[in-house]
Amino acid sequence: MMPRLVITYLIGLVSAPLVAKVVQPIARSAVKTTIELGLHARKLAVDAAEDLQDLVAETTAEMAAAEMEKKTGASVAGSKSR
């Protein structure tokens, strides 16, 4: 009679290639999905940064126009009155 350890080893030896054929596509799909999510998150972050930069630029221009208006007492061309 074979020891249990040898039987377990042989079962593992025979089943390993079969398990690898099943697990590899699942693992590859999980990695691909993770990469796609990371790229999408990066794009969202870049878009958010651009929006924030635009907002800062607009606010800075409005503040500069308001300061100029205060100094000169006249409305600066292109500024919006509120």
Phi and psi in degrees as GROMACS dihedral restraints (atoms count N, CA, C in turn):
[ dihedral_restraints ]
;  ai    aj    ak    al  type     phi  dphi    fc
    3     4     5     6     1   -78.0    20    10
    4     5     6     7     1   144.8    20    10
    6     7     8     9     1   -66.2    20    10
    7     8     9    10     1   151.7    20    10
    9    10    11    12     1   -58.0    20    10
   10    11    12    13     1   -37.8    20    10
   12    13    14    15     1   -61.3    20    10
   13    14    15    16     1   -40.0    20    10
   15    16    17    18     1   -67.0    20    10
   16    17    18    19     1   -41.5    20    10
   18    19    20    21     1   -63.8    20    10
   19    20    21    22     1   -45.1    20    10
   21    22    23    24     1   -61.2    20    10
   22    23    24    25     1   -41.8    20    10
   24    25    26    27     1   -61.7    20    10
   25    26    27    28     1   -45.5    20    10
   27    28    29    30     1   -65.8    20    10
   28    29    30    31     1   -39.5    20    10
   30    31    32    33     1   -62.7    20    10
   31    32    33    34     1   -44.3    20    10
   33    34    35    36     1   -63.3    20    10
   34    35    36    37     1   -40.7    20    10
   36    37    38    39     1   -62.8    20    10
   37    38    39    40     1   -40.7    20    10
   39    40    41    42     1   -77.1    20    10
   40    41    42    43     1   -39.1    20    10
   42    43    44    45     1   -83.5    20    10
   43    44    45    46     1   -18.4    20    10
   45    46    47    48     1   -56.6    20    10
   46    47    48    49     1   -48.0    20    10
   48    49    50    51     1   -63.0    20    10
   49    50    51    52     1   -35.0    20    10
   51    52    53    54     1   -67.4    20    10
   52    53    54    55     1   -43.0    20    10
   54    55    56    57     1   -65.3    20    10
   55    56    57    58     1   -40.3    20    10
   57    58    59    60     1   -60.9    20    10
   58    59    60    61     1   -39.4    20    10
   60    61    62    63     1   -65.4    20    10
   61    62    63    64     1   -29.3    20    10
   63    64    65    66     1   -85.0    20    10
   64    65    66    67     1   -42.6    20    10
   66    67    68    69     1   -75.9    20    10
   67    68    69    70     1   -34.5    20    10
   69    70    71    72     1   -59.6    20    10
   70    71    72    73     1   -47.9    20    10
   72    73    74    75     1   -63.5    20    10
   73    74    75    76     1   -34.9    20    10
   75    76    77    78     1   -66.0    20    10
   76    77    78    79     1   -45.5    20    10
   78    79    80    81     1   -64.0    20    10
   79    80    81    82     1   -42.1    20    10
   81    82    83    84     1   -62.7    20    10
   82    83    84    85     1   -41.6    20    10
   84    85    86    87     1   -63.9    20    10
   85    86    87    88     1   -41.2    20    10
   87    88    89    90     1   -64.0    20    10
   88    89    90    91     1   -42.4    20    10
   90    91    92    93     1   -65.3    20    10
   91    92    93    94     1   -43.4    20    10
   93    94    95    96     1   -61.6    20    10
   94    95    96    97     1   -44.1    20    10
   96    97    98    99     1   -62.9    20    10
   97    98    99   100     1   -41.5    20    10
   99   100   101   102     1   -63.0    20    10
  100   101   102   103     1   -42.1    20    10
  102   103   104   105     1   -64.3    20    10
  103   104   105   106     1   -44.2    20    10
  105   106   107   108     1   -62.0    20    10
  106   107   108   109     1   -41.8    20    10
  108   109   110   111     1   -63.2    20    10
  109   110   111   112     1   -40.9    20    10
  111   112   113   114     1   -62.9    20    10
  112   113   114   115     1   -42.3    20    10
  114   115   116   117     1   -66.4    20    10
  115   116   117   118     1   -39.7    20    10
  117   118   119   120     1   -64.9    20    10
  118   119   120   121     1   -42.1    20    10
  120   121   122   123     1   -63.2    20    10
  121   122   123   124     1   -39.4    20    10
  123   124   125   126     1   -63.1    20    10
  124   125   126   127     1   -42.9    20    10
  126   127   128   129     1   -63.2    20    10
  127   128   129   130     1   -42.3    20    10
  129   130   131   132     1   -61.9    20    10
  130   131   132   133     1   -39.8    20    10
  132   133   134   135     1   -66.1    20    10
  133   134   135   136     1   -41.1    20    10
  135   136   137   138     1   -64.0    20    10
  136   137   138   139     1   -44.0    20    10
  138   139   140   141     1   -62.1    20    10
  139   140   141   142     1   -42.4    20    10
  141   142   143   144     1   -64.7    20    10
  142   143   144   145     1   -39.8    20    10
  144   145   146   147     1   -64.6    20    10
  145   146   147   148     1   -40.6    20    10
  147   148   149   150     1   -64.5    20    10
  148   149   150   151     1   -42.6    20    10
  150   151   152   153     1   -61.3    20    10
  151   152   153   154     1   -41.6    20    10
  153   154   155   156     1   -65.8    20    10
  154   155   156   157     1   -40.9    20    10
  156   157   158   159     1   -63.2    20    10
  157   158   159   160     1   -40.7    20    10
  159   160   161   162     1   -62.0    20    10
  160   161   162   163     1   -43.8    20    10
  162   163   164   165     1   -62.4    20    10
  163   164   165   166     1   -42.5    20    10
  165   166   167   168     1   -63.7    20    10
  166   167   168   169     1   -43.1    20    10
  168   169   170   171     1   -64.1    20    10
  169   170   171   172     1   -43.8    20    10
  171   172   173   174     1   -64.1    20    10
  172   173   174   175     1   -43.8    20    10
  174   175   176   177     1   -64.9    20    10
  175   176   177   178     1   -41.1    20    10
  177   178   179   180     1   -62.3    20    10
  178   179   180   181     1   -42.3    20    10
  180   181   182   183     1   -64.9    20    10
  181   182   183   184     1   -41.9    20    10
  183   184   185   186     1   -63.6    20    10
  184   185   186   187     1   -40.4    20    10
  186   187   188   189     1   -66.7    20    10
  187   188   189   190     1   -40.6    20    10
  189   190   191   192     1   -65.1    20    10
  190   191   192   193     1   -39.8    20    10
  192   193   194   195     1   -66.1    20    10
  193   194   195   196     1   -41.2    20    10
  195   196   197   198     1   -64.8    20    10
  196   197   198   199     1   -40.4    20    10
  198   199   200   201     1   -65.0    20    10
  199   200   201   202     1   -42.6    20    10
  201   202   203   204     1   -64.8    20    10
  202   203   204   205     1   -39.6    20    10
  204   205   206   207     1   -63.5    20    10
  205   206   207   208     1   -39.6    20    10
  207   208   209   210     1   -63.5    20    10
  208   209   210   211     1   -42.7    20    10
  210   211   212   213     1   -70.1    20    10
  211   212   213   214     1   -41.2    20    10
  213   214   215   216     1   -93.9    20    10
  214   215   216   217     1   -21.2    20    10
  216   217   218   219     1    79.5    20    10
  217   218   219   220     1     5.5    20    10
  219   220   221   222     1  -124.1    20    10
  220   221   222   223     1   157.4    20    10
  222   223   224   225     1   -74.1    20    10
  223   224   225   226     1   136.1    20    10
  225   226   227   228     1   -85.0    20    10
  226   227   228   229     1   136.3    20    10
  228   229   230   231     1   -58.1    20    10
  229   230   231   232     1   134.5    20    10
  231   232   233   234     1    90.3    20    10
  232   233   234   235     1   -10.4    20    10
  234   235   236   237     1   -84.4    20    10
  235   236   237   238     1   149.7    20    10
  237   238   239   240     1   -94.4    20    10
  238   239   240   241     1   131.5    20    10
  240   241   242   243     1   -93.6    20    10
  241   242   243   244     1   141.1    20    10
